[in-house]
């Protein structure tokens, strides 16, 4: 049985259903402490010592869909992602797509 692609980015990166499921489970297990891309990468690919993480893709996908919330707080230089019920009044981060840095950004400039 193949692992279906549930999201493909303009860059060509693909997120598979199993990766999305493992990401949600990792966020649940982390609770209010949340999880960063680096931490998720260590869970998803424990033998990858290259230091390059592909774990940002499932976090971005789930953030865009509202399944996860990104906090302005960071750990090891990475934003922390939590389930919506674990925000606990902390300041949230809208993501790079809202910084007006691309031609398709529809956000108002600050």
C-alpha positions in Angstrom: 0.0 0.0 0.0 1.5 3.4 -1.0 1.7 6.4 1.2 -0.4 9.1 -0.5 0.9 12.6 -1.0 -1.5 14.9 0.7 0.2 18.2 -0.2 2.6 19.4 -2.8 4.3 22.8 -2.5 5.2 25.1 -5.4 8.8 24.2 -4.7 8.1 20.5 -5.4 8.4 19.4 -1.8 5.7 16.8 -0.9 4.1 15.9 2.4 2.9 12.4 2.8 -0.1 11.3 4.9 2.1 9.2 7.3 4.3 12.3 7.9 1.3 14.4 8.6 0.0 11.8 11.1 3.3 11.5 12.8 3.6 15.3 13.0 0.1 15.6 14.7 1.0 12.8 17.1 4.3 14.5 18.0 2.5 17.8 18.7 0.0 16.0 20.9 2.8 14.3 22.8 4.7 17.6 23.3 1.6 19.2 24.8 2.0 22.9 25.7 5.8 22.7 25.2 5.1 22.3 21.5 7.6 21.1 18.9 10.0 22.8 16.5 11.0 21.7 13.0 14.4 20.6 14.3 12.8 18.5 17.0 10.3 17.0 14.6 13.1 16.1 12.2 14.8 14.1 14.9 11.6 12.2 15.4 10.7 11.6 11.8 14.3 10.8 10.6 16.3 9.8 13.6 19.2 8.6 11.4 19.6 11.8 9.5 22.6 13.6 11.0 23.0 16.0 8.0 21.4 18.8 10.0 19.1 19.6 7.2 15.5 19.2 8.1 12.5 18.5 5.9 10.3 18.7 8.9 9.2 22.3 8.2 7.0 21.1 5.3 4.4 19.2 7.4 4.5 21.9 10.1 3.8 24.6 7.4 1.0 22.5 5.9 -0.7 21.9 9.2 -0.2 25.6 10.2 -1.8 26.7 7.0 -4.8 24.4 7.6 -5.2 25.6 11.2 -4.4 22.2 12.7 -1.3 23.7 14.4 -0.5 27.2 15.7 2.9 28.7 15.5 4.1 30.7 18.5 6.4 33.7 18.3 8.4 31.9 21.0 11.4 30.0 19.6 13.6 27.2 20.7 17.0 26.7 19.1 16.2 29.3 16.5 13.0 27.6 15.4 9.3 28.6 16.0 7.4 26.4 18.3 4.2 24.7 17.0 1.4 23.6 19.3 -2.2 22.3 18.9 -4.7 25.1 19.1 -5.8 24.1 22.6 -2.2 24.5 23.9 -1.6 28.1 22.9 -2.5 29.2 26.5 -2.6 32.9 25.7 0.9 33.1 24.2 1.5 35.3 21.2 1.1 33.6 17.8 3.1 33.9 14.6 1.3 34.1 11.3 4.1 32.6 9.3 6.3 33.8 6.5 3.5 33.9 4.0 2.1 37.0 5.7 5.2 39.2 5.5 4.4 40.7 2.1 7.6 39.2 0.7 6.0 37.6 -2.3 4.0 38.8 -5.3 0.9 36.8 -4.3 0.8 38.0 -0.6 -2.6 39.5 0.1 -1.9 40.8 3.6 -1.8 44.4 4.4 1.6 45.8 5.0 2.4 46.9 8.6 
